[in-house]
Amino acid sequence: MKASLVPSVFRSWVLGDPAPAYVLGGEGARLAEMLAEGLVSRFREQGDTAELVHWSVADLERESPAGTWRSPSFFFRWRVYLLADAGEWKKDPRKEILSYLESPEPSVLLVVPCSDRKARSLFASVRGIRSASPGEEDVVAAMADFAVSLAAGEGKSLSGDAAVFLARWVGSDFPRFRAEMGKLLAFGAAKGEIGEEEIREVCVAGGMVDPFRLAD
């Protein structure tokens, strides 16, 4: 995802000075992958090498987070780790991560979805991190902004109202939203404008799409 596609809700994070961790709370936790991809794209667009690594709860338990992040990479200038939701972390990894953030590795950025309010309080005293808790409307607006920009990049017209409808129709889980957006652009390849009719035909909440209509 190009850095230019990053929505306004955290554009300043992506374009500003890197932080050791970015915590997205509440409904905003669903935008964590969008943020992580935006950070990686920003570094690559400025000519740096960067990788995005997804870590599940099992990865956090199996690996030594601090040891891994402090080990130098010979291939990448920047490493962005998209972690499992902080509300699911076990005690030992949580303790290690919070200790690591007291003296983080400058070339490593952590993106932390944190849908649980109690878990978010763990980061209250951590210095230097970026933290926000976008509400439902902010998440929908972010998805809509992304869709409009992506469509424009493909030479398609998607109005703001249609993009908001798309976000509500598909849901605000970013990986699924991006996949549905890809199908929508492919389906509307011969059309210059995408509207509610096309969205209803291709992107149905729950993932039910008529394959025969797609083949026409």
Secondary structure as GFF3:
##gff-version 3
##sequence-region A 1 216
A	DSSP	three_ten_helix	3	5	.	.	.	ID=ss1
A	DSSP	alpha_helix	11	15	.	.	.	ID=ss2
A	DSSP	beta_strand	21	25	.	.	.	ID=ss3
A	DSSP	three_ten_helix	26	31	.	.	.	ID=ss4
A	DSSP	alpha_helix	32	45	.	.	.	ID=ss5
A	DSSP	beta_strand	50	55	.	.	.	ID=ss6
A	DSSP	alpha_helix	57	62	.	.	.	ID=ss7
A	DSSP	alpha_helix	65	70	.	.	.	ID=ss8
A	DSSP	beta_strand	78	83	.	.	.	ID=ss9
A	DSSP	three_ten_helix	86	88	.	.	.	ID=ss10
A	DSSP	alpha_helix	91	100	.	.	.	ID=ss11
A	DSSP	beta_strand	108	114	.	.	.	ID=ss12
A	DSSP	alpha_helix	117	120	.	.	.	ID=ss13
A	DSSP	three_ten_helix	121	123	.	.	.	ID=ss14
A	DSSP	beta_strand	130	132	.	.	.	ID=ss15
A	DSSP	alpha_helix	136	153	.	.	.	ID=ss16
A	DSSP	beta_strand	157	158	.	.	.	ID=ss17
A	DSSP	alpha_helix	160	170	.	.	.	ID=ss18
A	DSSP	alpha_helix	174	187	.	.	.	ID=ss19
A	DSSP	beta_strand	193	194	.	.	.	ID=ss20
A	DSSP	alpha_helix	196	202	.	.	.	ID=ss21
A	DSSP	alpha_helix	211	215	.	.	.	ID=ss22
###
